[in-house]
């Protein structure tokens, strides 16, 4: 496995872990979706799913999940532009 593949798999694992973590409050209390904060959390979850689905080798193929040093989600960075 190449270092790039290892990095990609690490990014995918982080995204899936983040999806699981961020979805727990919404699954426990779906009424949170009625608030702006709940909808923002859902947006973050959706962006993570999109990033995972756009991984290299797929038609749109350049999505990579990136976070800042604190691990906060700030959208999806394109691999070519990272």
Wavefront OBJ file of the C-alpha trace (Angstrom):
o trace
v 0.000 0.000 0.000
v 1.355 3.421 -0.932
v 1.600 6.302 1.527
v -1.100 8.136 -0.449
v -3.450 5.170 -0.108
v -2.753 4.989 3.632
v -3.502 8.687 3.967
v -6.733 8.318 1.992
v -7.860 5.372 4.119
v -7.022 7.361 7.247
v -9.095 10.294 5.971
v -12.004 7.977 5.175
v -11.850 6.391 8.618
v -11.841 9.830 10.239
v -14.852 10.870 8.152
v -16.811 7.753 9.078
v -15.947 8.178 12.755
v -17.005 11.837 12.579
v -20.309 10.869 10.929
v -20.991 8.376 13.689
v -20.086 10.867 16.445
v -22.000 13.810 14.968
v -25.130 11.733 14.307
v -25.521 10.406 17.867
v -27.333 13.470 19.306
v -29.645 13.639 16.285
v -30.492 9.951 16.546
v -31.130 10.272 20.278
v -33.381 13.326 19.857
v -34.684 13.860 16.303
v -36.452 17.049 17.432
v -33.001 18.693 17.330
v -33.506 18.879 13.566
v -36.107 21.568 14.230
v -33.324 23.929 15.363
v -30.728 25.721 13.277
v -27.931 24.046 15.254
v -29.422 20.622 14.530
v -29.684 21.398 10.837
v -26.074 22.619 10.844
v -25.021 19.312 12.410
v -26.925 17.458 9.690
v -25.163 19.578 7.037
v -21.779 18.531 8.453
v -22.845 14.876 8.359
v -24.022 15.196 4.754
v -20.761 16.860 3.698
v -18.839 13.962 5.193
v -20.961 11.430 3.258
v -20.397 13.408 0.058
v -16.650 13.519 0.659
v -16.493 9.771 1.245
v -18.556 9.161 -1.901
v -16.328 11.392 -4.016
v -13.124 9.596 -3.109
v -10.484 8.941 -5.787
v -11.427 6.372 -8.385
v -15.054 7.501 -8.581
v -16.335 9.694 -11.426
v -16.042 13.043 -9.631
v -12.971 11.602 -7.908
v -11.200 14.424 -6.060
v -12.987 14.828 -2.719
v -10.872 14.502 0.402
v -12.026 15.011 3.950
v -9.914 17.571 5.772
v -10.180 18.993 9.256
v -8.275 21.679 11.066
v -5.820 20.953 13.890
v -8.610 20.729 16.477
v -10.496 18.167 14.381
v -13.414 20.499 13.621
v -15.227 20.084 10.349
v -14.839 22.903 7.892
v -16.272 21.392 4.762
v -14.499 19.409 2.121
v -11.248 20.421 0.491
v -10.572 19.299 -3.032
v -7.433 17.174 -3.286
v -6.124 19.106 -6.261
v -6.567 22.399 -4.429
v -5.389 21.325 -0.976
l 1 2 3 4 5 6 7 8 9 10 11 12 13 14 15 16 17 18 19 20 21 22 23 24 25 26 27 28 29 30 31 32 33 34 35 36 37 38 39 40 41 42 43 44 45 46 47 48 49 50 51 52 53 54 55 56 57 58 59 60 61 62 63 64 65 66 67 68 69 70 71 72 73 74 75 76 77 78 79 80 81 82
